[in-house]
Amino acid sequence: MNAKKQSLFVADDGKNLVFTFILVSSLFLLWGVCNGMIDVMDKHFQTELGLSKAQSAWVQFAHYLGYFLMAMPAGWLASKLGYKGGIITGLLLVAAGGFWFVPATHINALARAGTVSPHTAFVGYLVGVCAIAAGLTFLETIANPYTTVLGPTRYAATRINLAQSCNGIGWIFGPIIGGMFFYGKDAAGKSTGNETLYIPYLTVAIVVVVLAVVFYFAYIPDIKTEDDYHLDDSTPNVSHSIWKHPHFAMAVAAQFLYVAAQAGIFSFFINYMTAETPAIPASVTADLLKSWFETGASGVTILSDKGAANLASLGFVCFLIGRFTGAAILKKHSAHKVLGLYGVMNVLMCALVFLKLGWLSVICVFLSYFFMSIMFPTIFALGIFGLGARAKKASAFIVMAIMGGAILPKLMGYVADQYDMSRGFIVPLFCFAFVAFYGYNWPKFSGAESLNGVKAVGGH
């Protein structure tokens, strides 16, 4: 392979696809912002509607239900419309969901006036959450595998992790935006979250309409991937089912459990920080961060909901650092080994949080963000390895696995309701254990030594 072919973004025909990669990476930034806002929404509804942690997890359920319902249609349409058509369709769906938050806010106003029940307003918001997720499903189903083909196969995991770094940037700003509009207060100290919650979503809707126009006129080639397992040929006695390839089937299970763990930790971050953080010295609150703190029921200084929402951005800074450093590590080390190591480290982090070791446990929550950073894109790249044109279909199933984020947080919330938030971390601990198992056993599942340019051999 010559020097030119070694480039991250040079296709087999010699074309430089760096601009295409940048444009597609903007989609990762978009859904990072949307997901970041969702992750700090639970506590808002707990406070405003008196919901339990398990009940507030309906936000995650609606969000990931959108992924589950639309993953297969997205994969099918991606095959019919190509990468460009699928991306534009996804953007328009996101816009529709964003605009829906305007009437949802009106329904909420009716609930506050006593015309409809508060739970009706809650359902109205959940419809918007689900609609946006449906659009994001198209974008993730298409953009994730697309980044893996915008250059040499050996750098597939590196490219998808670089693109996912943009996702990490969006996740940093998402909680800040959510904290500003979900937990704002007026001069009298009264919450304004119910009246301003729609503003960031309306903004997202306008932005994605503009993006859809840009993509319509942009160069987005429909690149065919290598068919290492001969799924697309007509050779007799050759399996054409992607489910008969263990590295793919196990990737679906690993992604289900990873997203379950991620959604649980992200969505209950505010609950953990406001309930489990040790007492904070009063001197810390005497500066510009005063609005981040409040006096708890026991009379000690604790983080406020808004402060915890802003602090979530620090977690996503750790997440972003993990993405950038992970992309560099993956250029030198086998993707499956890195995934296995990070999975083991997060088992350790969750165990230390579960044990309630004060500030050490708090630090471990942030470190869990770091070690989660490379998991989703790396599982994705490992799962679609060598599947050729079937990668789009495989991608749809891996995106469907995101449904884990709808189900397991409710279990984590239930454990937290019964015991406390620290004990709830036992749920993601077991999820990360399976991710580590998948990573270390990927060569056996795939019949390949490594993702880094080694063809599949034997067993398929």
C-alpha positions as CSV (number, residue, x, y, z in Angstrom):
1,M,0.0,0.0,0.0
2,N,1.5,3.3,-1.0
3,A,1.8,6.5,1.0
4,K,-1.3,8.0,-0.6
5,K,-3.4,5.0,0.3
6,Q,-2.2,5.3,3.9
7,S,-4.2,8.5,4.2
8,L,-7.2,8.4,6.5
9,F,-9.5,9.9,3.9
10,V,-8.3,8.8,0.5
11,A,-10.6,6.4,-1.3
12,D,-9.5,3.5,-3.5
13,D,-10.0,5.6,-6.6
14,G,-7.6,8.2,-5.2
15,K,-10.3,10.9,-4.3
16,N,-9.8,12.8,-1.1
17,L,-13.0,12.6,1.0
18,V,-11.9,14.8,3.9
19,F,-14.7,17.4,3.2
20,T,-17.3,14.7,3.0
21,F,-16.0,13.3,6.3
22,I,-16.2,16.8,7.9
23,L,-19.8,17.3,6.7
24,V,-20.9,13.9,7.9
25,S,-19.1,14.5,11.2
26,S,-21.4,17.5,11.7
27,L,-24.2,15.1,12.1
28,F,-22.4,13.5,15.1
29,L,-22.2,16.9,16.7
30,L,-26.0,17.4,16.1
31,W,-27.1,14.2,17.8
32,G,-24.5,14.8,20.6
33,V,-26.3,18.0,21.5
34,C,-29.7,16.3,21.3
35,N,-28.6,13.4,23.5
36,G,-26.9,15.6,25.9
37,M,-30.1,17.5,26.5
38,I,-32.1,14.3,27.0
39,D,-29.6,13.2,29.6
40,V,-30.3,16.1,32.0
41,M,-34.1,16.1,31.4
42,D,-35.1,13.4,33.9
43,K,-34.6,15.4,37.0
44,H,-36.7,18.2,35.5
45,F,-39.7,16.0,35.3
46,Q,-39.0,14.4,38.7
47,T,-39.2,17.9,40.3
48,E,-42.0,19.3,38.2
49,L,-44.3,16.3,38.1
50,G,-43.2,14.4,41.3
51,L,-42.0,11.4,39.4
52,S,-39.8,8.7,40.8
53,K,-36.5,7.9,39.2
54,A,-38.0,4.8,37.5
55,Q,-40.9,6.8,36.2
56,S,-38.7,9.6,34.9
57,A,-36.8,7.0,32.9
58,W,-39.8,7.1,30.5
59,V,-37.8,9.9,28.9
60,Q,-35.1,7.4,28.0
61,F,-37.7,4.9,27.0
62,A,-39.3,7.3,24.5
63,H,-35.9,8.3,23.2
64,Y,-34.6,4.9,22.5
65,L,-38.0,3.6,21.4
66,G,-37.6,6.0,18.5
67,Y,-34.3,4.3,17.6
68,F,-35.8,0.8,17.9
69,L,-38.9,1.5,15.8
70,M,-37.0,3.3,13.0
71,A,-33.8,1.3,12.8
72,M,-35.0,-1.3,10.3
73,P,-36.9,1.3,8.1
74,A,-33.8,3.5,8.2
75,G,-31.6,0.6,7.1
76,W,-34.0,-0.3,4.3
77,L,-34.4,3.3,3.1
78,A,-30.6,3.7,3.3
79,S,-30.2,0.8,0.8
80,K,-32.9,2.3,-1.5
81,L,-32.0,6.0,-1.2
82,G,-28.2,5.8,-0.7
83,Y,-26.3,7.6,1.9
84,K,-27.3,11.1,0.8
85,G,-31.0,10.4,0.6
86,G,-31.1,8.6,4.0
87,I,-29.3,11.5,5.7
88,I,-31.7,14.1,4.3
89,T,-34.7,12.0,5.4
90,G,-33.2,11.8,8.9
91,L,-32.6,15.5,9.1
92,L,-36.2,16.3,8.1
93,L,-37.6,13.9,10.7
94,V,-35.4,15.6,13.4
95,A,-36.8,18.9,12.3
96,A,-40.4,17.7,12.6
97,G,-39.7,16.5,16.1
98,G,-38.0,19.8,17.1
99,F,-41.0,21.8,15.8
100,W,-43.4,19.5,17.8
101,F,-42.0,20.9,21.1
102,V,-43.8,24.2,20.4
103,P,-47.3,22.6,20.6
104,A,-46.0,20.4,23.4
105,T,-45.2,23.5,25.4
106,H,-48.8,24.7,24.8
107,I,-50.2,21.5,26.1
108,N,-48.0,21.9,29.2
109,A,-49.4,25.4,29.7
110,L,-52.9,23.9,29.6
111,A,-51.8,21.4,32.2
112,R,-50.6,24.2,34.5
113,A,-53.9,25.9,34.1
114,G,-55.7,22.7,35.1
115,T,-57.3,22.1,31.7
116,V,-55.4,18.8,31.2
117,S,-53.5,16.6,33.5
118,P,-49.7,17.1,34.1
119,H,-49.1,13.6,32.8
120,T,-50.8,14.5,29.5
121,A,-48.2,17.2,29.2
122,F,-45.5,14.7,30.0
123,V,-46.7,12.4,27.2
124,G,-46.7,15.4,24.8
125,Y,-43.0,16.0,25.5
126,L,-42.3,12.2,25.1
127,V,-43.8,12.3,21.6
128,G,-41.4,15.0,20.6
129,V,-38.5,13.1,22.2
130,C,-39.5,9.9,20.3
131,A,-39.9,11.8,17.0
132,I,-36.4,13.4,17.2
133,A,-34.9,10.0,18.1
134,A,-36.6,8.5,15.0
135,G,-34.8,11.1,12.8
136,L,-31.5,10.5,14.7
137,T,-31.9,6.8,13.9
138,F,-31.6,7.5,10.2
139,L,-28.5,9.6,10.8
140,E,-26.8,7.1,13.1
141,T,-27.7,4.1,10.9
142,I,-26.1,5.8,7.9
143,A,-23.4,8.0,9.3
144,N,-21.7,5.5,11.5
145,P,-21.0,2.9,8.8
146,Y,-20.4,5.7,6.2
147,T,-17.4,7.0,8.2
148,T,-15.8,3.5,8.0
149,V,-15.7,3.6,4.2
150,L,-14.4,7.1,3.7
151,G,-10.8,5.8,3.3
152,P,-8.7,2.7,3.8
153,T,-10.3,-0.2,5.8
154,R,-7.4,-0.4,8.2
155,Y,-8.4,3.0,9.6
156,A,-12.1,2.4,9.9
157,A,-12.1,2.3,13.7
158,T,-10.0,5.5,13.8
159,R,-12.3,7.4,11.5
160,I,-15.5,6.4,13.3
161,N,-13.9,7.4,16.6
162,L,-12.8,10.8,15.2
163,A,-16.3,11.4,14.0
164,Q,-17.7,10.3,17.3
165,S,-15.4,12.9,18.9
166,C,-17.7,15.5,17.4
167,N,-20.5,13.7,19.1
168,G,-18.6,14.1,22.3
169,I,-18.3,17.9,21.7
170,G,-22.1,18.0,21.3
171,W,-22.6,16.1,24.5
172,I,-20.5,18.7,26.3
173,F,-22.8,21.5,25.3
174,G,-26.0,19.6,25.5
175,P,-26.2,19.5,29.3
176,I,-25.2,23.2,29.5
177,I,-28.0,24.1,27.2
178,G,-30.4,21.8,29.0
179,G,-29.4,23.2,32.4
180,M,-30.0,26.7,31.1
181,F,-33.5,26.1,29.7
182,F,-34.8,23.2,31.9
183,Y,-33.6,24.5,35.3
184,G,-33.7,28.2,34.8
185,K,-35.3,30.5,37.5
186,D,-36.8,34.0,37.3
187,A,-35.9,36.9,39.6
188,A,-38.3,35.5,42.3
189,G,-36.6,32.1,42.3
190,K,-39.5,30.4,40.5
191,S,-38.7,27.7,38.0
192,T,-39.1,28.7,34.3
193,G,-38.2,25.4,32.8
194,N,-41.7,24.5,31.7
195,E,-42.0,27.7,29.7
196,T,-38.5,27.6,28.0
197,L,-37.9,23.9,27.4
198,Y,-39.0,24.2,23.8
199,I,-36.5,26.9,22.8
200,P,-33.4,24.6,22.2
201,Y,-35.5,22.1,20.3
202,L,-37.0,24.8,18.0
203,T,-33.4,26.0,17.4
204,V,-32.3,22.4,16.5
205,A,-35.2,22.1,14.1
206,I,-34.2,25.3,12.2
207,V,-30.5,24.2,12.1
208,V,-31.3,20.8,10.6
209,V,-33.4,22.2,7.9
210,V,-30.4,24.3,6.8
211,L,-28.2,21.2,7.0
212,A,-30.6,19.2,4.8
213,V,-30.2,21.9,2.1
214,V,-26.4,21.7,2.4
215,F,-26.4,17.9,2.1
216,Y,-28.7,18.1,-0.9
217,F,-26.1,20.0,-2.9
218,A,-23.0,18.4,-1.4
219,Y,-20.8,15.6,-2.8
220,I,-21.8,12.4,-0.9
221,P,-20.6,9.4,-2.9
222,D,-22.3,6.0,-2.3
223,I,-19.3,3.8,-1.7
224,K,-19.5,0.0,-1.8
225,T,-17.6,-1.7,1.0
226,E,-15.4,-4.8,0.7
227,D,-17.3,-8.1,0.9
228,D,-14.9,-10.2,3.0
229,Y,-17.4,-12.8,3.8
230,H,-18.9,-13.1,0.3
231,L,-22.4,-12.2,1.4
232,D,-23.2,-10.5,-1.9
233,D,-22.1,-13.2,-4.3
234,S,-24.1,-16.2,-5.6
235,T,-21.5,-18.9,-4.7
236,P,-23.3,-22.2,-3.7
237,N,-23.1,-23.3,-0.1
238,V,-22.0,-19.9,1.2
239,S,-24.0,-18.4,4.0
240,H,-25.7,-15.1,3.1
241,S,-27.2,-14.4,6.6
242,I,-25.4,-11.8,8.6
243,W,-26.7,-13.5,11.8
244,K,-24.6,-16.5,11.1
245,H,-21.5,-14.4,11.7
246,P,-20.8,-14.4,15.5
247,H,-18.8,-11.1,15.4
248,F,-21.9,-9.3,14.2
249,A,-24.5,-11.1,16.3
250,M,-22.5,-10.6,19.5
251,A,-21.9,-6.9,18.5
252,V,-25.7,-6.4,18.6
253,A,-25.8,-7.9,22.2
254,A,-22.7,-5.9,23.2
255,Q,-24.2,-2.7,21.9
256,F,-27.5,-3.3,23.6
257,L,-25.8,-3.7,27.0
258,Y,-23.3,-0.8,26.4
259,V,-26.0,1.7,25.5
260,A,-28.0,0.4,28.5
261,A,-25.1,1.2,30.8
262,Q,-24.4,4.5,29.1
263,A,-28.0,5.7,29.3
264,G,-28.3,4.7,32.9
265,I,-25.2,6.6,34.0
266,F,-25.9,9.6,31.8
267,S,-29.6,10.0,32.8
268,F,-29.1,9.6,36.5
269,F,-25.9,11.7,36.7
270,I,-27.8,14.6,38.3
271,N,-29.5,12.3,40.8
272,Y,-26.1,10.9,41.8
273,M,-24.3,14.2,42.1
274,T,-27.1,15.9,44.1
275,A,-27.6,12.9,46.5
276,E,-24.3,11.0,46.8
277,T,-21.7,13.8,46.7
278,P,-20.1,14.4,50.1
279,A,-20.7,17.7,51.9
280,I,-19.2,20.6,50.0
281,P,-17.3,23.4,52.0
282,A,-19.3,26.6,52.1
283,S,-16.2,28.5,50.9
284,V,-16.5,26.9,47.5
285,T,-20.0,28.5,46.9
286,A,-18.8,32.1,47.5
287,D,-17.8,32.8,44.0
288,L,-19.3,32.9,40.5
289,L,-20.5,29.3,40.8
290,K,-22.9,30.2,43.6
291,S,-26.0,29.2,41.5
292,W,-24.5,25.7,41.3
293,F,-25.2,25.0,45.0
294,E,-28.0,25.0,47.5
295,T,-28.6,24.0,51.1
296,G,-29.9,20.5,51.4
297,A,-32.5,19.1,53.8
298,S,-29.8,18.2,56.3
299,G,-28.5,21.8,56.3
300,V,-25.3,21.0,54.4
301,T,-24.3,22.5,51.1
302,I,-25.0,20.3,48.1
303,L,-25.1,20.7,44.3
304,S,-28.3,22.1,42.8
305,D,-30.0,20.5,39.9
306,K,-28.6,23.2,37.6
307,G,-25.2,22.9,39.0
308,A,-25.2,19.1,38.5
309,A,-26.5,19.6,34.9
310,N,-23.6,21.9,34.2
311,L,-21.2,19.5,35.9
312,A,-22.4,16.8,33.5
313,S,-20.5,18.8,30.9
314,L,-17.3,18.0,32.7
315,G,-18.2,14.3,32.4
316,F,-18.6,14.8,28.7
317,V,-15.2,16.6,28.6
318,C,-13.8,13.3,30.0
319,F,-15.8,11.5,27.3
320,L,-14.4,13.7,24.6
321,I,-10.8,13.3,25.8
322,G,-11.4,9.6,25.7
323,R,-12.6,9.8,22.1
324,F,-9.6,11.8,20.9
325,T,-7.0,9.7,22.8
326,G,-8.9,6.6,21.8
327,A,-8.7,7.4,18.1
328,A,-4.9,7.8,18.5
329,I,-4.6,4.5,20.5
330,L,-6.7,2.7,17.9
331,K,-4.2,3.6,15.2
332,K,-1.5,1.6,17.0
333,H,-3.4,-1.1,18.8
334,S,-6.0,-3.7,17.9
335,A,-9.5,-2.3,18.4
336,H,-10.9,-5.4,20.1
337,K,-8.1,-5.3,22.7
338,V,-8.7,-1.7,23.5
339,L,-12.4,-2.3,23.8
340,G,-11.8,-5.2,26.2
341,L,-9.5,-3.2,28.4
342,Y,-11.9,-0.3,28.6
343,G,-14.7,-2.6,29.5
344,V,-12.7,-4.1,32.4
345,M,-11.8,-0.6,33.6
346,N,-15.5,0.4,33.7
347,V,-16.4,-2.7,35.6
348,L,-13.9,-1.5,38.2
349,M,-15.3,2.1,38.1
350,C,-18.8,0.9,38.7
351,A,-17.7,-1.3,41.6
352,L,-16.0,1.6,43.3
353,V,-19.1,3.8,42.9
354,F,-21.3,0.9,44.3
355,L,-19.0,0.7,47.4
356,K,-19.8,4.4,48.3
357,L,-16.2,5.5,48.9
358,G,-16.9,9.3,49.0
359,W,-15.0,11.5,46.6
360,L,-13.2,8.5,45.2
361,S,-16.5,7.2,44.0
362,V,-17.4,10.6,42.6
363,I,-14.2,10.7,40.6
364,C,-14.9,7.1,39.3
365,V,-18.2,8.4,37.8
366,F,-16.2,10.8,35.7
367,L,-13.6,8.2,34.8
368,S,-16.5,5.9,33.6
369,Y,-17.3,8.6,31.0
370,F,-13.6,8.4,29.8
371,F,-13.7,4.6,29.5
372,M,-17.1,4.6,27.8
373,S,-15.8,7.0,25.1
374,I,-14.6,4.5,22.5
375,M,-17.2,1.7,23.1
376,F,-20.1,2.6,20.8
377,P,-18.1,3.3,17.7
378,T,-15.6,0.5,18.3
379,I,-18.4,-2.1,18.8
380,F,-20.0,-0.7,15.6
381,A,-16.8,-1.0,13.5
382,L,-16.1,-4.5,14.9
383,G,-19.7,-5.6,14.3
384,I,-19.9,-4.6,10.6
385,F,-16.4,-5.8,9.7
386,G,-16.2,-7.5,6.4
387,L,-20.0,-7.5,5.7
388,G,-19.8,-5.6,2.3
389,A,-23.0,-4.1,1.1
390,R,-24.8,-5.9,4.0
391,A,-23.1,-3.4,6.3
392,K,-26.1,-1.1,5.9
393,K,-28.5,-3.8,7.1
394,A,-26.2,-4.8,9.8
395,S,-25.9,-1.2,10.9
396,A,-29.7,-1.0,11.3
397,F,-29.7,-4.0,13.7
398,I,-26.8,-2.5,15.7
399,V,-28.8,0.7,16.0
400,M,-31.8,-1.2,17.0
401,A,-29.7,-2.5,19.9
402,I,-29.8,1.0,21.2
403,M,-33.1,-0.1,22.7
404,G,-31.1,-1.2,25.7
405,G,-31.1,2.5,26.7
406,A,-34.9,2.3,27.0
407,I,-35.1,-0.7,29.2
408,L,-32.1,-1.0,31.6
409,P,-32.2,2.6,33.0
410,K,-35.7,1.7,34.4
411,L,-34.0,-1.2,36.2
412,M,-31.2,1.0,37.4
413,G,-33.8,3.6,38.6
414,Y,-35.8,0.9,40.4
415,V,-32.6,-0.3,42.2
416,A,-31.9,3.4,43.1
417,D,-35.5,3.9,44.4
418,Q,-35.2,0.8,46.6
419,Y,-31.7,1.5,47.9
420,D,-29.8,4.5,46.7
421,M,-28.2,5.9,43.6
422,S,-24.8,4.4,44.3
423,R,-26.2,0.9,44.5
424,G,-27.9,1.5,41.1
425,F,-24.5,1.2,39.5
426,I,-24.6,-2.5,39.9
427,V,-26.6,-2.6,36.7
428,P,-24.1,-1.0,34.3
429,L,-21.3,-3.0,36.0
430,F,-22.7,-6.3,34.5
431,C,-23.3,-4.6,31.2
432,F,-19.6,-3.5,30.9
433,A,-18.5,-7.0,31.8
434,F,-20.2,-8.3,28.7
435,V,-18.6,-5.6,26.6
436,A,-15.2,-6.7,27.8
437,F,-16.0,-10.3,27.0
438,Y,-17.0,-9.3,23.4
439,G,-13.8,-7.3,22.9
440,Y,-11.4,-9.9,24.1
441,N,-13.1,-12.7,22.2
442,W,-13.7,-10.8,18.9
443,P,-10.9,-12.6,17.0
444,K,-12.6,-15.9,17.8
445,F,-16.0,-14.6,16.7
446,S,-14.8,-13.0,13.5
447,G,-12.0,-15.3,12.4
448,A,-9.8,-12.3,11.9
449,E,-6.7,-11.4,13.9
450,S,-7.4,-7.7,14.1
451,L,-9.6,-5.0,12.5
452,N,-6.5,-3.2,11.3
453,G,-6.4,-4.4,7.7
454,V,-6.4,-8.2,8.3
455,K,-8.8,-10.1,6.1
456,A,-11.2,-12.6,7.7
457,V,-9.9,-16.2,7.6
458,G,-11.7,-19.4,8.3
459,G,-15.0,-20.2,10.0
460,H,-17.1,-18.3,7.5
